[in-house]
Amino acid sequence: MNPSALILPLGAGFGYACGAVAIKRALSAGASGAWVNLLCNLVMAGFFQGLWFLPGHPLSCSQLVPPILCGLLFFLGQIFTFKAIETGDVSVATPLLGAKVLLVAVFSFFLIGKSLPHAIWTAALMASLGIALISYSPGGNHSRLLEAVVWSLAAAGVFALTDVLVQRWVPFVGYSRFAPLMFGSLGLFSVVYIPSLIKSIASGRVASDSLFVGGSLSSMPWLLGGALLLAVQALAMYSAIGLFGSATMTNILYGSRCLWSVLLVWALGSIAGDTSPPQQRGSIMIRRLIGALLLFAAMSLVLR
């Protein structure tokens, strides 16, 4: 097995955890959620355009459709994720998003006929459970639980479908052409946020000076740093899928982002957004430790 097939998703998981901490700090410093999403998508889109300089071949019209469709699916997955958090809370949305690992395995089997050994299915189940145990936090508002569950599972399903279609269609298009088209279309789809943001500014609900910095000036370094980290981790993640063709294994290893997040919160405390009630921290750490062990066990099954 090529070492890059392991290093890229593991590094992407760490990059995601660091980027999420930075974005969380930007939001707490006054950044608008809509501006954060728009900026992250645009940075991600721009970052992938450098792949045009790699060797490739001219594309036909039929080869343009698959990457644009994947860009649309990725964009919809982000919308569903925000809706899940908006209608419920992170304690509901994040664990259910971990179901993406299992759904990738299911879609790989049914959509592209990829034969998966029993170890991969077992690892996918263990990784999904581990992610749920690490991510879950007690409390929160569950008054709209059913709606949050639907949005969360929809996001997990769309992201899983995106990964499997990337694995299927990259050989047809070529990765150095597929990825920049996919994420370039993500950037174009993201301009739909602009009219609502302009309307918010005009109504006074968003400060006009947030147009370029996403909130107060103190949020700008965190916002730009988070957007860059998320772009780099996306490049690593989809390079692993596009170049080595195993969306299931890549997602299991990428699930380490939950473990990295736990370690960062433990090391940085409130800087990383640790809001755990003091009386519950012991049980939370035990549950997260069990989840981390499940993740490591899932990764060991893949690496055998």
KAQUIQUI-V259656 format. One line per field, one symbol per residue. ss: DSSP state (H for helix, E for strand, L for the rest). phi: phi as a letter, one per 40 degrees, with the letter a starting at -180 (. if undefined). psi: psi as a letter, one per 20 degrees, with the letter a starting at -180 (. if undefined). Layout:
ss=???
phi=???
psi=???
//
This chain:
ss=LLLHHHHHHHHHHHHHHHHHHHHHHHHHLLLLHHHHHHHHHHHHHHHHHHHHHLLLLLLLHHHHHHHHHHHHHHHHHHHHHHHHHHHLLHHHHHHHHLLHHHHHHHHHHHHLLLLLLHHHHHHHHHHHHHHHHHHLLLLLLLLLHHHHHHHHHHHHHHHHHHHHHHHHHHHHHLHHHHHHHHHHHHHHHLLHHHHHHHHHHHHLLLLLLHHHHLLLHHHHHHHHHHHHHHHHHHHHHHHHHHHHLLHHHHHHHHLHHHHHHHHHHHHHHHHHLLLLLHHHHHHHHHHHHHHHHHHHHHHHHHHL
phi=.cdcccccccccccccccccccccccccchccdccdccccccccccccccccccdabdbccccccdccccccccccdccccccccccbacccccdccccddccccccccccbgccbcdccccccccccccccccccbcggcbcbddcccccccccccccccdcccdcccddcbgccbccccccccdccccccccdccccccccgcbccccdbbgicdccccccccccccccccccccccccccbgbccccccccccdccdcccccccbgcccgcbccdcbcccccccccccccccccccccccc
psi=pphhhggghghhgghggghhgghghghhjjqphghgggggggggghhiiiihiqqaqqqrhhihgghhghhgggghhgghghhghghdrhiggghhhiihgghggghhghhjkppprhhggghggggggggghghpprarokhlggghgggghggggghghggghghgighhhphihgghgghghghghiiihgghgghgghijipqhjjghikbrhiigggggggggghgghhgggihgghhiknhggghghhiihhghgghghhhichhjkokpphiihghghgghgggghgghgghhhhi.
//
